[in-house]
């Protein structure tokens, strides 16, 4: 009996650590292995879906934004760069192309009075100058250049009525001269006999009458 007791006591002592070790070793390993893997998998899936969502959102947003905004006129090679609508205000000195000068591209300068276009335009914002001229802005100029452009236009406009009057008078004189000449050609020329001074007729008749005076 004395020999069996230690063995019975020893079995539980031997089994208890083994069972305790198996539980302790198996349970933490399972928890330690399963929990991080599930977390990593869920995080990986979250990041992938998140990146996919961001990629789609950016792609769609950029595509729609460009479609609504329309073409960029500043990068269009068919048109030279022109000042933007935001850079123009009443009082800005500009160089414009008038409608009648579009085929030649001739530019005139002046000071902006009104903006006639609501936004940017590939051929330039349409404005009305203080002197009344209307055209599309091609570039900005200094204030002195704009004022000089107005002065030159006013001077040409002041001289125009005098020039028109001179030309009109010359044309009227030409018409009177042509009318007088044509009237004289239509009227028969009357000549008087230099001998008797009584006979009248054309040159041929008067010549024949003179010959009769001298027995011819």
C-alpha positions as CSV (number, residue, x, y, z in Angstrom):
1,X,0.0,0.0,0.0
2,X,2.8,2.3,0.8
3,X,4.3,1.7,-2.6
4,X,1.0,2.4,-4.6
5,X,0.3,5.7,-3.1
6,X,3.3,7.5,-4.6
7,X,2.4,6.0,-8.0
8,X,-1.2,7.2,-7.7
9,X,-0.1,10.6,-6.6
10,X,2.5,10.7,-9.4
11,X,0.0,9.9,-12.1
12,X,-2.1,12.8,-11.5
13,X,1.0,14.9,-11.2
14,X,2.3,13.6,-14.5
15,X,-1.1,13.8,-16.3
16,X,-2.0,17.2,-14.9
17,X,1.1,19.0,-16.4
18,X,0.6,17.1,-19.7
19,X,-3.1,18.0,-19.9
20,X,-2.3,21.5,-18.8
21,X,0.4,21.9,-21.3
22,X,-1.7,20.5,-24.1
23,X,-4.5,22.9,-23.3
24,X,-2.2,25.8,-22.9
25,X,-0.2,25.1,-26.0
26,X,-3.2,24.3,-28.2
27,X,-5.6,27.0,-27.2
28,X,-3.2,30.0,-27.5
29,X,-1.8,28.8,-30.8
30,X,-5.2,28.5,-32.3
31,X,-6.2,31.9,-31.0
32,X,-2.9,33.4,-32.0
33,X,-2.9,31.9,-35.5
34,X,-6.6,32.4,-36.3
35,X,-7.1,35.9,-35.0
36,X,-4.3,37.7,-36.9
37,X,-5.0,35.9,-40.1
38,X,-8.7,36.9,-40.0
39,X,-7.7,40.5,-39.2
40,X,-5.1,40.6,-42.0
41,X,-7.5,39.1,-44.5
42,X,-10.2,41.6,-43.6
43,X,-7.7,44.5,-43.7
44,X,-6.4,43.3,-47.0
45,X,-9.9,43.0,-48.5
46,X,-10.7,46.4,-47.1
47,X,-7.7,48.1,-48.7
48,X,-8.2,46.5,-52.0
49,X,-11.8,47.5,-52.2
50,X,-10.9,50.9,-50.9
51,X,-8.3,51.4,-53.6
52,X,-10.7,50.1,-56.3
53,X,-13.4,52.5,-55.2
54,X,-11.0,55.4,-55.2
55,X,-9.7,54.5,-58.6
56,X,-13.2,54.4,-60.1
57,X,-14.2,57.6,-58.4
58,X,-11.2,59.5,-59.7
59,X,-11.5,58.2,-63.2
60,X,-15.2,59.1,-63.5
61,X,-14.8,62.4,-61.8
62,X,-12.0,63.5,-64.1
63,X,-13.7,62.3,-67.2
64,X,-16.9,64.2,-66.4
65,X,-15.1,67.3,-65.4
66,X,-13.3,67.5,-68.8
67,X,-16.4,66.8,-70.7
68,X,-18.4,69.6,-69.1
69,X,-15.6,72.1,-69.2
70,X,-15.2,71.8,-72.9
71,X,-12.0,72.3,-74.9
72,X,-9.1,74.4,-73.6
73,X,-8.9,77.3,-76.0
74,X,-5.5,78.3,-74.8
75,X,-4.0,75.1,-76.0
76,X,-5.8,75.0,-79.3
77,X,-3.3,75.5,-82.1
78,X,-5.9,76.9,-84.4
79,X,-6.2,80.1,-82.3
80,X,-3.5,82.3,-80.9
81,X,-3.6,82.9,-77.1
82,X,-5.9,85.7,-76.1
83,X,-6.6,87.4,-72.7
84,X,-9.1,85.6,-70.5
85,X,-12.4,87.1,-69.5
86,X,-11.2,87.4,-65.9
87,X,-8.4,89.8,-66.9
88,X,-10.7,92.3,-68.6
89,X,-12.7,95.1,-66.9
90,X,-14.1,98.4,-67.9
91,X,-11.1,100.8,-68.2
92,X,-8.7,98.1,-69.4
93,X,-6.5,99.1,-72.3
94,X,-6.7,96.5,-75.1
95,X,-5.9,95.8,-78.7
96,X,-8.9,94.5,-80.6
97,X,-9.8,93.3,-84.1
98,X,-12.9,94.9,-85.6
99,X,-15.4,92.8,-87.5
100,X,-14.6,94.3,-90.8
101,X,-10.8,93.8,-90.2
102,X,-11.1,90.0,-89.4
103,X,-9.9,88.9,-92.8
104,X,-6.8,91.0,-92.6
105,X,-6.2,90.8,-88.8
106,X,-5.6,94.6,-88.5
107,X,-5.8,95.6,-84.8
108,X,-6.8,98.9,-83.2
109,X,-6.3,100.1,-79.6
110,X,-8.6,101.7,-77.1
111,X,-10.1,101.5,-73.6
112,X,-12.8,99.0,-72.7
113,X,-16.2,100.4,-71.8
114,X,-18.4,97.2,-71.8
115,X,-17.8,93.5,-71.9
116,X,-20.2,91.9,-74.5
117,X,-19.2,88.3,-73.9
118,X,-20.1,86.4,-70.7
119,X,-17.0,84.2,-70.7
120,X,-13.8,83.2,-72.6
121,X,-13.9,82.8,-76.4
122,X,-11.3,81.2,-78.6
123,X,-11.1,84.3,-80.9
124,X,-11.2,86.7,-78.0
125,X,-13.7,88.3,-75.7
126,X,-16.0,90.8,-77.5
127,X,-15.9,94.3,-76.0
128,X,-17.1,97.8,-76.8
129,X,-14.6,100.6,-76.5
130,X,-15.3,104.0,-75.0
131,X,-15.3,105.5,-78.5
132,X,-18.0,103.1,-79.6
133,X,-15.9,100.6,-81.6
134,X,-16.7,96.9,-81.1
135,X,-14.2,94.0,-81.6
136,X,-12.6,91.0,-80.0
137,X,-9.6,91.5,-77.6
138,X,-6.3,90.1,-78.9
139,X,-3.9,91.4,-76.2
140,X,-3.6,93.8,-73.4
141,X,-1.7,97.1,-73.9
142,X,-0.6,99.9,-71.7
143,X,-2.9,102.7,-70.7
144,X,-1.0,105.3,-72.8
145,X,-1.3,103.0,-75.9
146,X,-5.0,102.7,-75.4
147,X,-5.5,106.4,-75.0
148,X,-3.4,107.1,-78.1
149,X,-5.6,104.7,-80.1
150,X,-8.7,106.6,-79.0
151,X,-7.1,109.9,-80.0
152,X,-6.1,108.7,-83.5
153,X,-9.6,107.4,-84.1
154,X,-11.2,110.6,-83.0
155,X,-8.9,112.6,-85.3
156,X,-9.8,110.5,-88.3
157,X,-13.5,110.8,-87.5
158,X,-13.2,114.6,-87.3
159,X,-11.4,114.8,-90.6
160,X,-13.8,112.5,-92.4
161,X,-16.7,115.0,-92.9
162,X,-14.4,117.6,-94.5
163,X,-12.9,114.9,-96.8
164,X,-16.3,113.7,-97.8
165,X,-17.4,117.3,-98.6
166,X,-14.4,117.9,-100.8
167,X,-14.9,114.7,-102.7
168,X,-18.6,115.4,-103.1
169,X,-17.9,118.9,-104.5
170,X,-15.4,117.5,-107.0
171,X,-17.8,114.8,-108.1
172,X,-20.5,117.4,-108.5
173,X,-18.2,119.6,-110.6
174,X,-17.4,116.6,-112.8
175,X,-21.0,115.9,-113.4
176,X,-21.7,119.6,-114.3
177,X,-18.8,119.6,-116.7
178,X,-19.9,116.3,-118.4
179,X,-23.5,117.6,-118.6
180,X,-22.4,120.8,-120.2
181,X,-20.2,119.1,-122.8
182,X,-22.9,116.6,-123.7
183,X,-25.4,119.5,-124.1
184,X,-23.2,121.4,-126.4
185,X,-22.6,118.4,-128.6
186,X,-26.4,117.8,-129.0
187,X,-27.1,121.5,-129.9
188,X,-26.3,122.5,-133.5
189,X,-23.5,125.1,-133.7
190,X,-24.8,128.4,-135.2
191,X,-22.5,130.5,-137.3
192,X,-23.1,134.0,-138.9
193,X,-21.9,135.1,-142.2
194,X,-19.0,137.4,-141.8
195,X,-19.8,139.3,-145.0
196,X,-23.4,140.3,-144.6
197,X,-23.8,139.4,-141.0
198,X,-27.4,138.4,-141.7
199,X,-27.1,134.8,-142.7
200,X,-27.0,132.3,-139.9
201,X,-26.5,128.6,-140.1
202,X,-24.1,125.8,-139.4
203,X,-20.5,126.1,-140.5
204,X,-21.0,124.3,-143.8
205,X,-24.0,126.5,-144.8
206,X,-22.2,129.7,-143.9
207,X,-19.1,128.7,-145.9
208,X,-21.3,128.0,-148.9
209,X,-23.0,131.4,-148.4
210,X,-19.7,133.2,-148.3
211,X,-18.7,131.6,-151.6
212,X,-21.9,133.0,-153.2
213,X,-20.9,136.5,-152.1
214,X,-17.7,136.3,-154.1
215,X,-19.4,134.7,-157.2
216,X,-18.4,131.2,-156.4
